[in-house]
Amino acid sequence: MNSVQDLANYFVYNITKSHVGVEGRIKSALTSIPKLLDRGWSLQEIKEQLDLFAYTYPRIVINLYHIDEIMNQIEPPNNLMEKDVFYYHSELREMSSPPKIVRDQESGKLIRQSEDFYLEMKSRYTLQDLMNYWYKKMNIQPTDHLMRQDEGKFKYILGNYTLDEVLFAIDASVILRKERQQRLLRNAFELDKYIEDAREFIRRKENMHKMGGINREFRRERAIAYH
């Protein structure tokens, strides 16, 4: 699937196999699919769920009108983030860019450029995202064998600590080991030594957010067009 339009057409013509009220069904799908993308789904993942439902319930699917009748009760796969949790690590958030000073081309004067403030949680963060962050921070070039090992390690670690704690522990280990002139970590299980440092990072950030009155989400206006 290359576009929202493609998927909307696929739902109507290939999944429901409808020949009646086609325009209304497609219009409904075009409204619903961007909302699913905002929740963290990809077009391909939505298609796979539709295919699975059609295969499992062939008699029911031909009577459906809205794509939400299939997708509303399903959560995006492999998502480590929890609903209604305010995360502090930058990997898990989307924020407006800080103001910047630029030179106005017409007047030659320096002007302050800024965008409307927003602070939102990402809709999805996967185990692969976490492992990629670990590899990037530790300057590791992973092999397939190493990734399989680390997948098990991080699943175990996430069973004991929050996602925020694990990400901040990665950061803390880099900062502290550089200060001590030690090599970067290679074994993810050693992050356990930096959990208390991570919690201190989180406490500081939480206090800063409270002082600034930004210890909650600030939604931006959705002006993003999906094609």
N, C-alpha and C positions, 0 to 999 in steps of 0.2 A: 504494500500500500504506500503510495507516494504522496497522497494528499487527503484532507478531510473529505473533499468531494468524492474521491475514489472510494473511500470507505463507506460513505453514506450510500452511494450507488450500489456497492457490494452488499450492504445490509438489506436493501430493498429487493434487488433483483436476484441475488444469489442465496441469501439466507431465508428471507420470507417468501421469495419467489412470487412476489405480488404483481398483479397486473391492474389492480384497482386502487385508486387513491394514491398513486405513485408519487405525485408531486408533494402532497402533504406529508407522506412518510419520509421522503428525502429531506424536506424542510425541517421536520422534527429531528432527524438524525444530524443535520448540519448544526442545529442548536445544541444538541447533547454532546457530540464528540469533542468540541473544544473544552467543555467542562471536565470530561474524562481526562483529557490531556493535562489540564491544570491539576488534577488529582494525582498525576504521576504516571499515567498509562502512556504507552507508545501506540502508534497506529497499528503496528504489527501485533502487539499484545492484545489489543482490542479485537482484531480480526481473529486471532487464535481462540479467544473466548467465545466469539460468535460461532465459529466453526464447531467448537466443542459442544455448545448448546444445541446447535442444529443437528449434530450427529447423535446426541443423547436423547433429545426430545423432538424428533422429526414431525410429529403430529401437532405439537404445541406451537412450534416456531412459525408455522405458516399462518397462524392466527394473530401474531404479534404486530403491533403498530409502531411502538416506540422502542428504540434501542435500549432505553433505560430499564425496560422490563426485564432485560437480561443482565445489564451491567450494574444496576444500582446496589445490589447486595454483595458485590464482589470487590475485594480490595486489590490494589496493584500488587503483583507478586514481588517477593524478595525485598520488601520495604522494611528497613530497620527503624524507621521513625514512627513514633506513636502519635495518635491523634491528640490534639489539645495539650501538647507538651511544648513549653517555651524553651527552646534550646539556645545555648550561649556560644557555641563554637561557630566560627565563620563558615565552615564547611556545610553547615546545616541551615544557613540563612541566606536570604537575598536582601540586600540593602541598597539604598540610593548611594550614588557616588558622592564623596565629599566635595564641597565647593572648591573651585579652582580659579586661579587668576590667569586671564588671557589678555592679549593685546587686541583691542578693537581695530580692525583693518581700515576702517574709514577715518576714525579720529586719531588713531595711534596711541590712545590712552589705555591704561591697564584697567580692566573691569573684572568684577567678581561674577563668575558663572556658577549657578547652582540649579539643582532640580528639586522637585517636591520630595520631601522626606518620606521614605517608606522603610519598613522593617517587617519582613515576612519569613516564615519558616518555609523551607523547601518542601515540596510535596512528596519527595521520595529520595532515599539514600540507601544504596544497596551494600551488601557485603563486599562486592567487587569494588565499589567506590571507596570503601574503608581501606581495603587492601591496597588500592592504587595510591591512596594518600600516604599510607605507611611506606610503600616502596619509594615514592617521590621524596619524602622527608629523610629517609635513610639512604638515599642514593643506591638503591638496589635494582638490579636488572633481573627480574624474576624469570625463572624457567617454569615450564608446565608442572614439573615435579614439585618445585618450591611452592607454587601457588596452591597446589592440592594440599600440601602440608599446612600452609598458613591458613587456608580456609577452615580446617579443623581447629587450629589454634584460636582464631578469632571468634569462632562460634562458641568455644569454651569460655573465652574471656568475656564475651558479651552476656554469657549466662551469669556472670558474677558482678559486672560493672555496667553502668549506663553508657550509652553511645557517646554522650558528652564527655564522660570521664575517660573513655578510651582515647578519644581524639586529643583531649588536652594532655593526657599522659604521653602521647607521642610527641607533642610539642615540648612538654616539660623535659623529656629525656634528651631531646636535641639541644635545648638551651643549656641544661645543667652539664651534660657531658662535654659540650664545647668549652664551657667555663673551666671544667676540670681537665681539659685537654685529653679527653678519652675518645675512643672510637665510637661511632654511632652504633646503635643496637643492630643486631642481626636476628635475634630470637625474640619473637613477639611476646613470649611468656615473661620476658624480663620487664615488660611494661608494668607489671605488678609492683615493682619497686618505686614507681613514679605516680601511683594513684593518689597518694596524699598530696603531692605537689599539684596534681591536676585538680583536686578538690579545692585547693587554695586558690588556684587560678580562677575557678568557677565562682568561688565566693567573692573574690575581688570584682569580677566582671558583673556579678549580680548586684553588688553594692553600687557600682558605677551606674548601672542601668536604673536602679531605684532613685539615685540622686538626680539623674537626668530626666526622670519621668518617662523612660522608654523601656520599662520592664513589661512590655506587652507588644503585641503586633500592631503595626500601622499599615493598613492595606493601601496599596496603590490602585489607581484607576486602571482597569483592564483595557488597554488600548492596543493589545496585541492581536493581530489578524492571523488566523491559521489558514493555510492554503493547501 
